[in-house]
Amino acid sequence: MSLHGRASYRPDLAELARNQLAAARVAKRLSPADFAELLSTMLDWNVSPEALESWETTATPPGDVLVAAELIVRQSAPGLTDGEPRDALTQIVGDQFADLAGVYASRSEFQAKVSASELLDDAKDIRMSGLSLNLLCQSYSEARLRQIVEDGTTLKALFLKPYGHFIAEREHEEGYPEGRLSALTAMNLTILQERVVERLSPEAAQRIEFGVYDEPIRFNITLIDGQLCVAQPYLPQTRGVDSPTFLVRKRRVAGGLYPTFDQIFTTLWERREAE
């Protein structure tokens, strides 16, 4: 939809700039004082914490501050921002499209462009829910998963219950023989337990939690560091690998699509059955 086609539409550019600056600081998980110091190292003048707080709430941030903040954010996500100029224009698009950063015709198309390693290698907090979680258990190296957990990454993984009611329904809907998806999911659970958790140090093993749920499956969801979400709907009579995949990047402190998928995961996690 063209903004020029709506004569009455006037984007609040000052508010967009304030939101962009605040989102950049939140993405880096820094206090106003620490973020102001980081900005100062990239500019030819000193940025005070008081000025930063003003730019995030009431005043309009200078253009060079916005550029510096954007460069700082880009440094934290190599591979996932290539070819995506997340500037003030992108902020407007983000407001129009609720933080949707990419749409792919299928999961296989998404994985051809964004590998499991690009998604997970630098993650500090990973939360996943879906059916068999093949991205985690089949597409990502077991050795690398053990390494990032040993280094401090936390993981919560939620699988559709093998041999449960709703996985049987999904098998029927996708045209699989009875027990096919259950066997795959049970195998992935075994891989996670025996080849990952049981080979970790006792301290690191505490950073992995997983469980199952027996409810209608709506989405496959991967949440990374409170900023990035990969979400895929389960469609009637369509295999998961062939369903559209959405990349959501949290651009604002509040609102957007990210909190929606975060809430879906949280609700399922609270109702999980422990494995």
Secondary structure, DSSP 8 states (H G I E B T S, - for coil): --GGG-TT----HHHHHHHHHHHHHHHHT--HHHHHHHHHHHSSS---HHHHHHHHHTS---HHHHHHHHHHHHTT-TTTSTT---SHHHHHHHHHTTTEEEEESSHHHHHHHS-HHHHHTT-SEEEEESSS-HHHHTSS-HHHHHHHHHTT-EEEEEEE-TTSHHHHHHHHHHT--TTHHHHHHHHHHHIIIIIIGGGS-HHHHTTEEEEEE-S---EEEEEETTTEEEEEE--TT--GGGS-EEEEE--SSS-SSHHHHHHHHHHHHHT-EE-
